[in-house]
């Protein structure tokens, strides 16, 4: 888990095919740069590709930085 305000590059996106496809549609692909905006109650809000995206803790666990 990255800290708030930290910029990271995505190394790997795991999960089943449906999960990886869903995250890829949101912009979570290898080598994409993300920054953590906030983490509240297990949900994480990140900046990715000039957009803010909220993912729940289950989805966030599949994103390796």
C-alpha positions in Angstrom: 0.0 0.0 0.0 1.4 3.4 -1.0 1.1 6.5 1.1 -1.2 9.4 0.4 0.3 11.8 -2.1 2.9 9.2 -3.3 3.4 8.7 -7.0 4.0 5.1 -8.1 4.1 3.0 -11.3 2.0 0.0 -11.7 4.1 -3.2 -12.0 1.4 -5.8 -12.3 -2.4 -6.1 -12.3 -3.6 -9.5 -11.0 -6.9 -11.2 -10.6 -9.1 -13.1 -13.0 -9.7 -12.1 -16.6 -12.8 -10.1 -15.8 -11.1 -8.2 -12.9 -8.0 -7.4 -15.1 -10.2 -6.2 -18.0 -12.3 -4.0 -15.6 -9.1 -2.4 -14.1 -7.6 -1.9 -17.6 -10.7 -0.1 -18.7 -10.1 2.3 -15.8 -6.5 2.9 -16.9 -4.8 0.5 -14.5 -2.2 -1.1 -16.8 1.5 -1.9 -16.5 3.8 1.1 -16.3 0.9 3.6 -15.7 1.7 6.3 -13.2 -0.8 6.7 -10.3 -0.9 8.9 -7.2 -2.9 8.2 -4.1 -5.4 10.9 -3.2 -7.0 9.4 -0.2 -7.9 6.1 1.5 -11.1 6.1 3.5 -12.7 3.0 5.0 -10.8 0.6 2.7 -11.7 2.6 -0.5 -8.8 4.2 -2.3 -9.1 7.3 -4.5 -6.3 7.7 -7.0 -5.3 10.0 -9.8 -4.6 8.0 -13.0 -4.4 9.4 -16.5 -5.7 12.9 -15.5 -8.8 11.4 -13.8 -9.7 10.5 -10.2 -10.9 7.0 -9.8 -12.2 5.3 -6.7 -11.6 1.6 -6.2 -12.6 -0.6 -3.3 -10.1 -2.5 -1.2 -10.8 -5.8 -3.0 -9.9 -4.2 -6.4 -7.0 -2.3 -4.9 -5.4 -5.6 -3.7 -5.0 -6.7 -7.3 -2.9 -3.7 -8.3 0.8 -4.2 -7.5 3.0 -1.0 -7.4 
